[in-house]
Amino acid sequence: MKFQLQHTDTGSWARAGVITTDHGQIETPIFMPVGTVASVKAVHFHELKEDIDARIILGNTYHLYLRPGLEILEQAGGLHKFNGWDRPILTDSGGYQVFSLSANRKLKEEGAHFRSHIDGSKHLFTPERVVDIQRIIGADIMMAFDECTPGNAPYEYAKTSMELTHRWLERGLKRFDATDNKYGYSQTFFPIVQGCVYPDLRRQSAEFIASQNREGNAIGGLAVGEPAEKMYEMIEVVNEILPVDKPRYLMGVGTPENILEGIERGVDMFDCVMPTRNGRNGMLFTSQGIMNMKNEKWKNDFSVLDEFGTSYVDHSYTKAYLRHLFVSKELLAMQIASIHNLAFYLWLVKEARKHILAGDFVSWKREITPRLSKRL
């Protein structure tokens, strides 16, 4: 993987760049749709390519490990061939999913013991095993195994957790460097900064991660219960330290406003289930604000869903029609809403990139941000 930094905004840390992988190029800043179990829920890949123009998607190590399982993925020749997606794929490490299974897991120096949420079977993720799993999945970008602490974790817990994550990183890097790419294309490995909401821990972690000199770096453990302003503060602390010539990936974030705030602070890559999960429940993100498509107010509104200009949204779907589909519990409602939201998120980061290159990102962000969280 290679990263070319093309331009940095004069009034902020916002950056425009290009990531090059063996499965294609990714212009940054970028939002990555989440394909948890080898699919982006309710969205065909031809829609991801043609209507949304997604350049990279995510796969989830924990879920793919359980279903369809490594044997099937290896027989298929990796996830790209299994699901037919021929652009880049990033896999998380499973650390967040193990964190979310707090009632069914035990953390030890060795790794994380957990029970499957599907059938209760027992499993063990070690830093080495997680590297092996992601090799088999065939991700272009792989993530280190870490512990994701909750946003309200006490200082001593956060410190102990961060130190464990660092030790696990050293083991994972050793395994990654000792193993080969599995399917004939290159794979890369991102460390993850932790440290909860404590600036000194975040600095310590960022310095340790930067010292590993990998092709890219991730920022984890945010958007897990802490106030948004604290998240933004931690991004600033970390990005003062992480190298400017490597892409920075803020994991699991977030709302459109979160994404623009992250971009302003020097983040290049984002992912979140919010566009599809909220879309399936009737929430649409637009350039004018947020709509609940089940509301009565849209019953006879025959205007298009948004005016931001993507080819998909400018089709004939209207607010009244989409509301009708949701009220009627038609499956097409979830599909249209998911595609719309993903198209909007991709439009948003592309607009941000355009304004970074034009040199007016800060003024554009100041103008659009108040609208994004407005309830319509």
N, C-alpha and C positions, 0 to 999 in steps of 0.2 A: 504494500500500500504506500502511496505517495500523497503528500499534501502540498499544494501550492497556495500560499497566501497572496491574494491578488491586490487587496486594498483594505486599509483600515480607516474608518471614519475619523474625520478631523475633530469632531466634537464629542467622541465617546470611544469606547473600546470595540465597537461593532466592527466586524470583519466580513469580507467576502473572499472565498477561496474555492479550490477544487480538490476533491479527494479522488484519486485514481486507484481503482482495484481491477483485478483481472476480469470482473464481471461488468465493468463499466465505470463511468465517471459520475461524480455526485457534486453538484454545485452547492456551496454553503453560503449562508446558513440553510439548514435542511430540517424538515420534519419527517420522521420515519413512521409510517403506519405500523401498528402492532399486529402481527400475525401469530398469535399465541400458539395455536396447535396446527401450524402449517397452512393457515388461511387467515386472511383479514376478514373478520366476521361480516357476512352478508354482502361481500364485494367480490366480483370476478376479477381475475388478474388482467383481463383485457380492459376492464374499467380502470383498474389501478394504473395501467400504462397509458391508455388513450384519453380517458376523461380526467384523471387526477394527475397523471405524469409523475407518479411516485418513482424515485430513483433508487430507493433502498427500502426494504422492509425488515421487521424484526421477527425472529423466532424465539420461543421461550424454552430454554434448556430443560427446566424442570418438567414442563408439560410434554415436550417431545420425547424426553427420556421415558416417561410413563406410557405415552401413546403417541405415535404407533409403536415406539420402542426402537432401540438402537439396531436390532437385527434387521428390521424392515428397512430402516433408513440406509443402512450399509448395503443391503442387497440392491436397493434402488440406485445406488451411486451417490448418495447424499441428498440433502433436502432440495437443492435446485432441481434435480431430476425427478425427485418424488412428487413435488407439487407443480413443476413446470415453470417456476419463476427463474428467469435467466439474467436478472439484474442482481446487484449485491444484496447480501443478507447479513445482518448483525444478530448475534445471539447474546442474550444476557446470561449470567452465570447460574441462575436459579437462586441466588442469595436472597433476593426479595421474597420469592415464594416461600423459601424455607423460613424467613423471618415472619411471614404472615401466618405460618402454621405453628405459632408459638405453643399451642396446646399439644401438638403432636411431634415436637422435635426436641432434641437435646444437643447443645453445642459443646464440643470438647476440642482439645488441641488437635486431635486427629482430623476432625471434620464435623459435619452435621449429621446426626442420626435423625431420621424422620419417618413417619408413616404416610403412605400414599393417601391422598384425599379420595381416591377412587375406590380402593378395596382394603385399605388399612395395612397393606403389606409394608414390611420394614426395608429401609434403604439407607445407604450411607453416601454422602457427598464429601469427598476430600478435595483439596485444591488440585491434586494430580488427576483424580477421577473426572473432575469437571473439565479439565483440559482435554482428556481423552474423549469425553462425550461430545464436546463441541467440535473436535476434529472429525468425529464420525458424522455429526450433523452436517458438517461441511460449510460452516459460516465463513464469510470473508473476513469479518471482524468478530473476535471472540473476547469475552469479558472475564476478568479474574474473579475467583470465588471470594466473596466478602460477607461480613455480617452487616446487615442494615439495621442500625439502631433507630428506635422511635424518636420522634422530634422532641419529646419531653424526657429523654433519658438523663439520669443524674450524671454529673461530671465524671465520677470515678468509673461508672459503668461504661460511659462513652469512651474513656481513655483506654480501659482494658479491652473493649471491643475493637477499637482502632488498632491497637498493638497486635491483637490476634489477626486482624485483616492484613496487616503488614507481614506478619510471619507466613500467613497463608499465601500472600502474593509471592514471596521469595520461593516458596515451594512450587507454586503454579508456573512461575517463570522458568524455573529449572526444568520442569517437565516439558513446557512448551519448547524450549530451546533444544531439548534432547529428542524431540519427535519431529517427524516430517509432515509436510502437507499431504493430505490423504487422496485427493482426487485430481491432482495434476494442476491445480492453481494455488496461488499463494494465499495464506491466511495470516492475519495479524492479531495481536493480543494487547488489549488495553488494561492497564491498572486502574483502580478506582480509589478516589480520595474519599475518606470518611472523616469522622470527627464531630458529628452531630452539629449543635449550634454554638460550639465553643471556639472562638477565633484562634486561640493558641493551639488547640488540637487540629483544627483545619490547616493552619500554617505548617505544623509539624508533618501532617499527612501529605500535604501538597509537596513539601520539600522532599519527602521520601519517595513519592510517586515520580516526581520530576527527575530524581537521580537515577531512576531505572532506564531512562533514555529510550522509551518505546515510541512507536510510530504515532500514537495518540493516547489521550488520557481522558478518563471519565470522572464525573463528580456525582457521587451517590449519597444516599441518606438524606435527601431533601424532599420537600413536598410529602412528608410523612407525619404531619401534625403540627409542625412549627408555623408561626405566623409568616405571612408572605414577606414582610420586610426583613425578617431574620434570614429567610432563604436568600434574598437579594444580597444581604450583607455577607453571607458566607460565600456566595459566588464571587463577590469582589475580592474577598480575602484570598480565595484560592487562585483566582486568575491573575493576581499580582505575582504569583509564583510559578504557575504552570508555564512551560515554554510557549512563546508566541508562534513558533514555526510548527506546532503540532495541533491537530484538531482537538477541540474540547467538547465533550459529550455530557450534557446534563440529563441524567437518567430519570425517566418517569414524569417529566414536566412538560406541559401542564395546560393551563388555560391560554387563550390567545394573548391575554395581557402578560401572563407569566413568560411566555415565549419572547415577546418583544423586550421585556425587561432583561431577560437572559441574554438576548442578542446584544443589547446595549452594553452589557457587562463582559462581552467577549466570548460568549458561548457560540459554538458552530453547529451542534447536532442536538436534536430533541426527539423524544418519543413520548407517547401517552395513549392510553386506551380511551381517553375522554371523547374524542370525536365520534368513534363508533359506538361506545357504550352509551353515551348520552343520546346519540342519534337514535339508537334503537328504542329509547324511551321517550322520543318525541321532542328532544331539545335540539334546536338548530342554532349554530353559530353563524353570524352574518357580519358584513362590514358595517351594519347599522346597529347591531346589538344581538341579543339572545331572544329566541322565540320558543315558546312552548306550543307545539303544533296541535295539541289537543284542546287548546282554548277555544271557546265559542267565538272570540273576536275574529278568527280567521275563516269562519264558516262561509262567508260570501266575499272573501278577498281574492280576486282573480289575478292579482299581480304575481310576478315571478318571485321565486324564493329569495333571491338577492340580485343585486345589480353589479356585483364586482367583476363580472366579465368572463368567467370560465365558460367554455363551450357547453359543459354539461348542465350547469345551472340555468343557462339561457335556453334550454329546451322548453317544452310546453308545460312542464310541471308548475302548478300554481299553489299558493298557500291554501286555497280552498280545497284543492284536490288532495294535497298531502294530508290536511286535517281529516278529510273524509276517509282516507285510507287508515289513518291511526284509529279513528273512532270505530271503524268497521273491523279493526284488528287484522287488516290485510298484511301479509308478509312483505309486499312490495313497499310499504311505508318504511320499514326498517332499512331496506336496501337503498331507497332514494335518500333518506336522511343520512345514512352512513356515508354514501358517496358524496353528498353535498358537503358534509362537515369535513371530510378529508380533502375535498377539492378546495374548500375555504382555507384550511390550514396550510396547504401547499401554496395557495395563492398568497397568503400572508407572508410566508418566509421568502417567496420570490419577490414580492413587493419590497420587503425589507432589504433584500440583496440589491435590488435596483436602486433604492435610495442610498444605500451605502456607497455604491459605485458612483452615484451622482453627487455625493457629498452633502446631501440634505436629510440624512436619516433622522437626526434628532428632532428637527422641526416636523417631519412627517409623523414620527412616532408620537410627538406631543399632540398632534392634531387628531390622530386616529384612535389612540388608546382610550380616551373617555367613552367613546362609542361602543367599544368591544364588549364591555361588561354591562351595558345598559339593557334592562329588561323591557322588551317591546310588548 
